[in-house]
């Protein structure tokens, strides 16, 4: 038990490591007719998931440690790629939003200039109406 938990030790009588825990390669899909050591196939990397439509894109791994490391590396690469794509999409969205605001936004200087022109035209029209009213009143008073 000590050997299985902590490895072998040298104090006292030599102990033979008879631990049932060993580093065993993945051993499915073997051909029992072959002489030992029987070759095994690596972890499957394709035809996984429901409908056998998922692929891990990883070259075969014979040990669980190799497989798990490759799986973690694959996930980290996918995460990095997704974060890079998100950054690009955010940049594109900002550029498009700026372009939309530039094309459809209101230019305050132009609007103020147009208001001044409109106000001047209104004042001029009011003076014309006032002059016409005064002339009409003089015409009525003369008759």
ZAGUTOR-492637 format. One record per residue: x, y, z of N, C-alpha, C in turn; residue number from 1; chain. Coordinates in Angstrom, 3 decimals, always signed. Each point is the difference from the previous one (the first is absolute). Layout:
! ZAGUTOR-492637
      nxx      nyy      nzz     caxx     cayy     cazz      cxx      cyy      czz resi chain
        X        Y        Z        X        Y        Z        X        Y        Z  NUM     A
...
This chain:
! ZAGUTOR-492637
      nxx      nyy      nzz     caxx     cayy     cazz      cxx      cyy      czz resi chain
   +0.839   -1.196   +0.000   -0.839   +1.196   +0.000   +0.875   +1.246   +0.000    1     A
   +1.059   +0.013   +0.847   +0.905   +1.145   +0.048   +0.647   +0.194   -1.360    2     A
   +0.379   -1.106   -0.622   +0.621   +0.078   -1.310   -0.963   +0.584   -1.026    3     A
   -1.266   -0.392   +0.075   -0.984   +0.510   -0.949   -0.239   +1.486   +0.206    4     A
   +0.036   +0.448   +1.268   -0.268   +1.400   +0.289   +1.207   +0.902   -0.211    5     A
   +1.166   -0.450   +0.452   +1.166   +0.880   +0.024   +1.164   -0.479   -0.855    6     A
   -0.108   -1.147   -0.646   +1.107   -0.550   -0.761   +0.825   -0.925   +0.880    7     A
   +1.088   -0.486   -0.511   +0.820   -0.936   +0.779   +0.892   +0.754   +0.983    8     A
   +0.438   -0.716   +1.000   +0.899   +0.596   +0.979   +1.112   -1.006   +0.274    9     A
   +1.095   +0.441   +0.634   +1.184   -0.864   +0.189   +0.252   -0.335   +1.455   10     A
   -0.774   +0.506   +0.927   +0.251   -0.297   +1.414   -0.471   -1.415   +0.309   11     A
   +0.832   -0.722   +0.695   -0.391   -1.344   +0.420   +0.170   -1.017   -1.112   12     A
   -0.830   -1.014   +0.066   +0.053   -1.093   -0.971   -0.414   +0.525   -1.363   13     A
   +0.714   -0.368   -1.048   -0.407   +0.460   -1.334   -1.432   -0.437   -0.315   14     A
   -0.737   +0.939   -0.542   -1.400   -0.262   -0.320   -0.155   -0.001   -1.506   15     A
   -0.743   -0.950   -0.471   -0.284   -0.073   -1.431   -1.258   +0.812   -0.258   16     A
   +0.078   +0.858   -0.980   -1.154   +0.827   -0.337   -1.023   -0.865   -0.720   17     A
   -1.039   -0.322   +0.702   -1.056   -0.822   -0.600   -1.297   +0.787   -0.063   18     A
   +0.131   +1.260   -0.244   -1.156   +0.874   -0.045   -0.870   -0.326   -1.217   19     A
   -1.301   -0.031   +0.196   -0.873   -0.223   -1.158   -0.112   +1.254   -0.873   20     A
   +0.501   +1.131   +0.510   -0.078   +1.241   -0.762   +1.220   +0.085   -0.904   21     A
   -0.214   -0.028   -1.284   +1.103   +0.098   -0.948   -0.388   +0.955   -1.118   22     A
   +0.998   +0.430   -0.723   -0.244   +0.878   -1.140   -0.255   -0.889   -1.208   23     A
   -1.254   -0.214   -0.298   -0.386   -0.927   -1.062   -0.509   +0.800   -1.180   24     A
   +0.415   -0.402   -1.168   -0.504   +0.640   -1.202   -1.441   -0.390   -0.250   25     A
   -0.660   +0.782   -0.808   -1.385   -0.274   -0.361   -0.031   -1.303   -0.773   26     A
   -0.835   -0.925   +0.397   +0.092   -1.326   -0.575   -1.254   -0.557   -0.612   27     A
   -0.790   +0.765   -0.665   -1.179   -0.581   -0.637   +0.321   -0.331   -1.441   28     A
   -0.902   -0.692   -0.630   +0.105   -0.378   -1.403   +1.318   -0.708   -0.283   29     A
   +0.218   -1.101   +0.692   +1.229   -0.767   -0.189   -0.307   -1.264   -0.781   30     A
   +1.043   -0.608   -0.464   -0.124   -1.281   -0.700   +0.583   -1.057   +0.919   31     A
   -0.842   -0.807   +0.627   +0.439   -1.000   +0.966   +0.805   -1.126   -0.611   32     A
   +0.016   -0.106   -1.313   +0.743   -1.095   -0.623   +1.487   +0.314   -0.109   33     A
   +0.381   +1.256   +0.261   +1.406   +0.371   -0.100   +0.740   -0.346   +1.287   34     A
   +1.303   -0.194   -0.129   +0.826   -0.316   +1.164   +0.257   +1.272   +0.799   35     A
   +0.173   -0.129   +1.349   +0.279   +1.180   +0.817   +1.311   +0.634   -0.424   36     A
   +0.202   +1.282   +0.120   -1.001   +0.986   +0.386   -0.993   +0.225   -1.137   37     A
   -1.247   -0.013   +0.372   -1.067   +0.141   -0.985   -0.130   +1.469   -0.370   38     A
   +0.097   +0.323   -1.283   -0.132   +1.408   -0.383   -1.431   +0.485   +0.214   39     A
   -0.100   +1.212   +0.436   -1.323   +0.594   +0.207   -0.125   +1.232   -0.885   40     A
   -1.211   +0.381   -0.252   -0.229   +1.213   -0.785   -0.097   +1.183   +0.953   41     A
   +0.338   +1.190   -0.464   -0.076   +1.177   +0.869   -1.446   +0.404   +0.247   42     A
   -0.156   +1.008   +0.860   -1.320   +0.567   +0.235   -0.587   +0.437   -1.328   43     A
   -1.265   -0.201   -0.163   -0.656   +0.431   -1.231   -0.001   +1.525   -0.071   44     A
   +0.206   +0.514   -1.195   -0.019   +1.446   -0.177   -1.120   +0.430   -0.948   45     A
   -0.740   -0.965   -0.506   -1.098   +0.330   -0.920   -1.177   -0.919   +0.294   46     A
   -1.115   +0.314   -0.571   -1.245   -0.765   +0.172   -0.413   -0.061   +1.465   47     A
   +0.048   +1.139   +0.660   -0.376   +0.087   +1.411   -1.329   +0.729   +0.126   48     A
   -0.598   -0.087   +1.159   -1.215   +0.754   +0.296   -1.238   -0.630   -0.610   49     A
   -1.155   +0.623   +0.260   -1.242   -0.529   -0.553   +0.022   +0.098   -1.524   50     A
   -0.366   -1.078   -0.633   +0.007   -0.011   -1.452   +1.396   -0.157   -0.583   51     A
   +1.005   -0.231   +0.832   +1.389   -0.181   -0.432   +0.455   +1.133   -0.911   52     A
   -0.295   +1.242   +0.391   +0.309   +1.147   -0.848   +1.044   +0.933   +0.614   53     A
   +0.592   -0.369   +1.118   +0.970   +0.864   +0.674   +1.397   -0.556   -0.220   54     A
   +0.945   +0.910   -0.276   +1.395   -0.385   -0.162   +0.849   +0.892   +0.894   55     A
   +1.030   -0.585   +0.630   +0.852   +0.786   +0.894   +1.156   +0.660   -0.735   56     A
   +0.255   -0.392   -1.244   +1.096   +0.558   -0.794   +1.358   -0.264   +0.653   57     A
   +0.100   -1.026   +0.846   +1.261   -0.306   +0.675   +0.526   -1.331   -0.522   58     A
   +1.300   -0.037   -0.289   +0.635   -1.244   -0.422   -0.013   -0.944   +1.193   59     A
   -0.133   -1.287   -0.243   -0.191   -0.995   +1.039   +0.940   +0.072   +1.184   60     A
   -0.552   -0.197   +1.177   +0.760   -0.030   +1.250   -0.194   -1.367   +0.624   61     A
   +1.095   -0.620   +0.428   -0.095   -1.322   +0.606   -0.165   +0.068   +1.507   62     A
   +0.336   +1.118   +0.610   -0.093   +0.103   +1.455   -1.019   +1.061   +0.365   63     A
   -0.655   -0.215   +1.145   -1.045   +0.929   +0.455   +0.594   +1.377   +0.291   64     A
   +1.250   +0.042   +0.495   +0.656   +1.277   +0.283   +0.212   +0.792   -1.294   65     A
   +0.494   -0.685   -1.036   +0.189   +0.667   -1.293   -1.332   +0.504   -0.556   66     A
   -1.006   -0.846   +0.090   -1.316   +0.374   -0.521   -0.548   +1.215   +0.739   67     A
   +0.106   +0.008   +1.331   -0.545   +1.127   +0.767   +0.779   +1.284   -0.273   68     A
   +1.329   -0.102   -0.142   +0.788   +1.189   -0.316   -0.355   +0.549   -1.380   69     A
   -0.161   -0.891   -0.960   -0.382   +0.450   -1.335   -1.390   +0.622   +0.006   70     A
   -0.897   -0.572   +0.780   -1.360   +0.538   +0.079   +0.015   +1.406   +0.616   71     A
   +0.777   +0.192   +1.071   +0.100   +1.320   +0.631   +0.641   +0.996   -0.959   72     A
   +1.064   -0.404   -0.699   +0.637   +0.885   -0.978   -0.975   +0.392   -1.107   73     A
   -0.770   -0.949   -0.468   -0.979   +0.280   -1.058   -1.040   +1.013   +0.482   74     A
   -0.461   -0.182   +1.241   -0.988   +0.935   +0.546   +0.600   +1.394   +0.180   75     A
   +1.240   +0.094   +0.431   +0.643   +1.300   +0.171   +0.202   +0.701   -1.346   76     A
   +0.354   -0.758   -1.030   +0.134   +0.588   -1.335   -1.344   +0.517   -0.493   77     A
   -1.037   -0.781   +0.240   -1.348   +0.424   -0.413   -0.419   +1.255   +0.764   78     A
   +0.317   +0.076   +1.284   -0.314   +1.180   +0.802   +0.746   +1.228   -0.519   79     A
   +1.284   -0.153   -0.288   +0.789   +1.122   -0.528   -0.556   +0.481   -1.331   80     A
   -0.358   -0.937   -0.872   -0.553   +0.356   -1.305   -1.335   +0.713   +0.161   81     A
   -0.826   -0.477   +0.906   -1.302   +0.628   +0.229   +0.163   +1.408   +0.561   82     A
   +0.921   +0.187   +0.933   +0.238   +1.340   +0.557   +0.528   +0.951   -1.068   83     A
   +0.875   -0.486   -0.878   +0.517   +0.846   -1.083   -1.131   +0.393   -0.947   84     A
   -0.850   -0.967   -0.339   -1.139   +0.300   -0.875   -0.951   +0.990   +0.655   85     A
   -0.206   -0.126   +1.285   -0.887   +0.935   +0.708   +0.573   +1.410   -0.045   86     A
   +1.313   +0.124   +0.184   +0.634   +1.318   -0.087   -0.155   +0.612   -1.386   87     A
   +0.170   -0.822   -1.035   -0.181   +0.495   -1.369   -1.441   +0.423   -0.249   88     A
   -0.944   -0.781   +0.502   -1.415   +0.336   -0.186   -0.350   +1.290   +0.742   89     A
   +0.562   +0.191   +1.188   -0.247   +1.243   +0.743   +0.548   +1.204   -0.761   90     A
   +1.198   -0.156   -0.575   +0.589   +1.101   -0.778   -0.854   +0.330   -1.214   91     A
   -0.465   -1.021   -0.699   -0.848   +0.218   -1.170   -1.300   +0.684   +0.395   92     A
   -0.594   -0.423   +1.121   -1.244   +0.614   +0.464   +0.210   +1.482   +0.309   93     A
   +1.103   +0.330   +0.643   +0.286   +1.402   +0.326   +0.199   +0.839   -1.262   94     A
   +0.706   -0.566   -0.985   +0.213   +0.729   -1.257   -1.326   +0.245   -0.700   95     A
   -0.842   -1.027   -0.063   -1.307   +0.153   -0.649   -0.896   +0.977   +0.750   96     A
   +0.053   -0.031   +1.308   -0.815   +0.923   +0.799   +0.459   +1.439   -0.215   97     A
   +1.306   +0.225   -0.054   +0.527   +1.341   -0.262   -0.398   +0.478   -1.386   98     A
   +0.070   -0.881   -0.971   -0.386   +0.356   -1.368   -1.480   +0.343   -0.071   99     A
   -0.837   -0.773   +0.689   -1.436   +0.286   +0.019   -0.281   +1.358   +0.626  100     A
   +0.650   +0.292   +1.116   -0.205   +1.293   +0.652   +0.492   +1.157   -0.866  101     A
   +1.092   -0.209   -0.718   +0.516   +1.058   -0.868   -0.948   +0.289   -1.162  102     A
   -0.633   -1.054   -0.523   -0.870   +0.186   -1.154   -1.402   +0.454   +0.385  103     A
   -0.506   -0.452   +1.122   -1.377   +0.332   +0.355   -0.108   +0.960   +1.177  104     A
   +1.102   +0.372   +0.577   -0.029   +0.880   +1.161   -0.254   +1.448   -0.378  105     A
   -0.260   +0.810   +0.984   -0.294   +1.412   -0.195   +1.275   +0.800   +0.219  106     A
   +0.303   +0.888   -0.970   +1.135   +0.904   +0.145   -0.530   +1.280   +0.634  107     A
   +0.380   +0.267   +1.216   -0.547   +1.132   +0.758   +0.334   +1.343   -0.652  108     A
   +1.178   +0.146   -0.569   +0.377   +1.267   -0.643   -0.901   +0.297   -1.199  109     A
   -0.242   -1.035   -0.825   -0.875   +0.195   -1.163   -1.418   +0.322   +0.433  110     A
   -0.483   -0.703   +1.018   -1.372   +0.240   +0.469   -0.141   +1.413   +0.575  111     A
   +0.991   +0.483   +0.728   -0.042   +1.351   +0.561   +0.023   +1.052   -1.114  112     A
   +0.802   -0.223   -1.033   +0.049   +0.937   -1.133   -1.348   +0.044   -0.708  113     A
   -0.619   -1.172   -0.178   -1.316   -0.028   -0.653   -1.049   +0.714   +0.865  114     A
   +0.065   -0.148   +1.324   -0.941   +0.688   +0.888   +0.169   +1.515   -0.087  115     A
   +1.224   +0.474   -0.078   +0.245   +1.446   -0.113   -0.573   +0.523   -1.310  116     A
   +0.212   -0.739   -1.099   -0.558   +0.411   -1.299   -1.521   +0.028   +0.067  117     A
   -0.592   -1.017   +0.601   -1.464   -0.066   +0.115   -0.530   +1.140   +0.858  118     A
   +0.685   +0.305   +1.086   -0.440   +1.087   +0.871   +0.088   +1.354   -0.731  119     A
   +1.054   +0.198   -0.755   +0.142   +1.250   -0.769   -1.110   +0.111   -1.041  120     A
   -0.299   -1.099   -0.688   -1.073   +0.006   -1.000   -1.344   +0.271   +0.665  121     A
   -0.241   -0.558   +1.170   -1.259   +0.225   +0.708   -0.127   +1.478   +0.399  122     A
   +1.097   +0.583   +0.491   -0.022   +1.430   +0.373   -0.300   +0.868   -1.216  123     A
   +0.629   -0.331   -1.120   -0.240   +0.781   -1.219   -1.459   -0.130   -0.435  124     A
   -0.543   -1.204   +0.083   -1.406   -0.206   -0.385   -0.928   +0.760   +0.938  125     A
   +0.333   +0.011   +1.266   -0.832   +0.733   +0.961   +0.018   +1.491   -0.303  126     A
   +1.136   +0.567   -0.373   +0.065   +1.416   -0.362   -0.804   +0.299   -1.266  127     A
   +0.060   -0.946   -0.984   -0.787   +0.184   -1.229   -1.478   +0.002   +0.335  128     A
   -0.445   -0.947   +0.825   -1.418   -0.061   +0.378   -0.377   +1.259   +0.765  129     A
   +0.854   +0.471   +0.858   -0.279   +1.229   +0.755   -0.096   +1.206   -0.937  130     A
   +0.883   +0.085   -0.986   -0.051   +1.119   -0.957   -1.260   -0.066   -0.849  131     A
   -0.393   -1.201   -0.424   -1.233   -0.151   -0.795   -1.207   +0.370   +0.843  132     A
   -0.015   -0.407   +1.256   -1.123   +0.344   +0.880   -0.078   +1.510   +0.188  133     A
   +1.115   +0.650   +0.173   +0.012   +1.451   +0.182   -0.495   +0.707   -1.272  134     A
   +0.438   -0.503   -1.160   -0.486   +0.594   -1.258   -1.495   -0.222   -0.168  135     A
   -0.520   -1.126   +0.390   -1.426   -0.290   -0.105   -0.797   +0.901   +0.936  136     A
   +0.514   +0.225   +1.182   -0.670   +0.887   +0.951   -0.040   +1.438   -0.549  137     A
   +1.055   +0.457   -0.601   +0.022   +1.361   -0.587   -0.979   +0.075   -1.145  138     A
   -0.115   -1.063   -0.794   -0.983   -0.010   -1.096   -1.405   +0.064   +0.512  139     A
   -0.299   -0.720   +1.064   -1.336   +0.010   +0.596   -0.307   +1.377   +0.603  140     A
   +0.981   +0.591   +0.625   -0.209   +1.318   +0.623   -0.205   +1.098   -1.071  141     A
   +0.596   -0.174   -1.155   -0.159   +1.024   -1.026   -1.348   -0.104   -0.694  142     A
   -0.678   -1.087   +0.033   -1.293   -0.147   -0.661   -1.063   +0.411   +0.930  143     A
